[in-house]
Amino acid sequence: MWFVVIGCLLVLLKIAGVTFVADWNWLLVLAPFALAAIWWVVADATGYTKRREAEREDERVRARRERHLDNMGLNLKRGRPTGKPRVPSDD
């Protein structure tokens, strides 16, 4: 994603004739787009994108599970015992 953003900025600077980018060769200006394409091919081939997708899904499921346990009053992270209502002490 960053390669695409950098590429867009370089193209805009080249077209506008701003700063030192206006003097660069078009191949150098368009290079970030090629790097982005290479990155996507490598990331897909190595399984990086699938791992990231699985991690996001696992985090979403974990958050949903915690939310449901909170709503049922069974969340152990808040110090409540599971399935037992709190009994006020007479101290």
C-alpha positions in Angstrom: 0.0 0.0 0.0 2.8 2.4 0.9 4.4 1.8 -2.5 1.2 2.9 -4.3 0.9 6.0 -2.1 4.5 7.0 -2.8 4.1 6.3 -6.5 1.0 8.5 -6.6 2.8 11.3 -4.9 5.8 11.0 -7.2 3.6 11.1 -10.3 1.8 14.2 -9.0 5.1 15.9 -8.3 6.4 15.0 -11.7 3.3 16.2 -13.5 3.2 19.4 -11.5 6.9 20.1 -12.0 7.5 20.5 -8.3 10.9 20.1 -6.6 13.6 17.8 -7.9 11.2 15.1 -9.0 10.4 17.0 -12.1 13.9 16.3 -13.4 13.7 12.5 -12.8 13.2 9.9 -15.5 9.7 8.5 -15.8 11.0 5.0 -15.1 12.2 6.1 -11.7 8.9 7.9 -10.9 6.9 4.8 -11.8 9.2 2.4 -10.0 7.1 2.3 -6.7 4.2 0.8 -8.7 6.4 -2.0 -9.9 7.7 -2.6 -6.4 4.1 -2.8 -5.2 3.2 -5.4 -7.8 6.3 -7.4 -6.8 5.4 -7.1 -3.1 1.9 -8.4 -3.8 3.2 -11.4 -5.7 5.7 -12.3 -3.1 3.2 -11.8 -0.2 0.7 -14.0 -1.9 3.3 -16.7 -2.8 4.6 -16.9 0.8 1.2 -17.0 2.4 1.8 -13.7 4.2 -1.6 -12.2 3.2 -3.5 -15.4 4.3 -1.7 -15.4 7.7 -2.6 -11.7 8.2 -6.2 -12.4 7.2 -6.4 -15.4 9.7 -4.9 -13.2 12.5 -7.5 -10.5 11.9 -10.3 -13.1 11.9 -9.0 -14.7 15.1 -8.9 -11.3 16.8 -12.4 -10.5 15.7 -13.7 -13.9 17.0 -11.8 -13.4 20.3 -13.3 -9.9 20.8 -16.8 -11.2 20.0 -16.4 -14.0 22.4 -15.3 -11.7 25.2 -18.2 -9.3 24.5 -20.7 -12.2 24.7 -19.1 -13.5 28.0 -19.3 -9.9 29.4 -23.0 -9.6 28.4 -23.8 -13.0 30.1 -21.7 -12.0 33.2 -19.3 -14.9 32.8 -16.1 -13.0 32.0 -13.3 -14.2 34.2 -11.1 -11.3 33.4 -13.3 -9.0 35.5 -12.9 -11.2 38.6 -16.3 -12.7 38.5 -16.7 -16.4 39.0 -18.3 -18.2 36.1 -22.0 -19.0 36.6 -22.1 -17.8 40.2 -23.9 -14.6 41.1 -22.1 -12.2 43.4 -23.3 -12.4 47.0 -22.8 -9.2 49.0 -21.0 -9.8 52.3 -22.4 -8.8 55.7 -19.1 -7.4 56.9 
